[in-house]
Amino acid sequence: MLGWRRLSGNILLIVVLLVVCVIFTMNHNQKLIRIQKAVINNMALANKLGVTGVPGFIIGTVDRNDPRKITGISMIRGALPLGNFQKELDAALLR
């Protein structure tokens, strides 16, 4: 009789652990799907803006009336000297 109780307790523990693993896997997969969607959206935006490789830097000014919009966009492609960045940043500040 004692053996059956121990066996049933072990089976219950195994079932609980299995449920925990399934829930963890589902949550993990949902996170992966969200990350994948974000990467796809970022790649589409980069393509729309003409970014063709890395590193690529986009410099612009946020529209005060609509913070979702950026105006005066310029792009720096590649790892360039600091002077190139300074020139583009200075120009963006004057806009």
C-alpha positions in Angstrom: 0.0 0.0 0.0 2.8 2.4 0.9 4.4 1.8 -2.5 1.3 2.9 -4.4 1.2 6.2 -2.4 4.8 6.9 -3.2 4.3 6.1 -6.9 1.2 8.2 -7.1 3.0 11.1 -5.4 5.9 10.8 -7.9 3.5 10.7 -10.8 1.8 13.8 -9.5 5.2 15.6 -9.2 6.1 14.5 -12.8 2.8 15.9 -14.1 3.3 19.2 -12.2 6.8 19.6 -13.6 5.6 18.8 -17.1 2.9 21.5 -16.9 5.5 24.0 -15.6 7.8 23.1 -18.5 5.0 23.6 -21.1 4.0 27.0 -19.6 7.6 28.1 -19.6 8.1 27.0 -23.2 4.9 28.8 -24.3 6.0 32.1 -22.7 9.5 31.7 -24.2 8.1 31.1 -27.6 5.8 34.2 -27.3 8.9 36.3 -26.4 10.8 34.9 -29.4 7.8 35.8 -31.7 7.7 39.4 -30.4 11.5 39.7 -30.9 11.3 38.3 -34.4 8.5 40.8 -35.3 10.5 43.7 -33.9 13.5 42.6 -36.0 11.4 42.3 -39.1 9.9 45.8 -38.5 13.3 47.3 -37.9 14.7 45.7 -41.1 11.7 47.1 -43.1 12.3 50.6 -41.7 16.0 50.4 -42.4 15.3 49.3 -46.0 12.8 52.2 -46.4 15.4 54.7 -45.2 18.0 53.3 -47.5 20.2 51.6 -44.9 22.0 48.9 -46.7 24.6 47.7 -44.2 26.2 48.3 -40.8 27.3 50.5 -39.3 24.7 53.1 -40.5 23.7 56.2 -38.6 20.6 58.3 -39.2 20.7 61.9 -38.0 17.6 64.1 -38.0 15.5 66.4 -35.9 12.3 65.3 -34.1 9.3 67.2 -35.1 8.0 69.1 -32.1 4.4 68.9 -33.3 4.6 65.1 -33.9 7.4 63.3 -32.1 6.9 60.3 -34.3 8.2 62.3 -37.2 11.9 63.0 -37.9 12.8 65.8 -40.4 16.0 66.8 -42.0 17.3 63.2 -42.2 20.8 62.6 -43.3 22.7 59.3 -43.2 26.3 58.3 -42.5 27.2 55.0 -44.0 30.1 53.1 -42.6 32.7 53.7 -39.8 33.9 57.2 -40.7 36.1 59.7 -38.8 34.5 61.8 -36.0 34.7 64.9 -38.3 32.0 63.4 -40.6 29.7 63.0 -37.6 30.4 66.4 -36.3 29.6 68.0 -39.7 26.2 66.2 -39.9 25.3 66.9 -36.3 26.2 70.6 -36.7 24.0 70.8 -39.8 21.1 69.0 -38.0 21.3 71.5 -35.2 21.0 74.4 -37.6 17.8 73.1 -39.2 
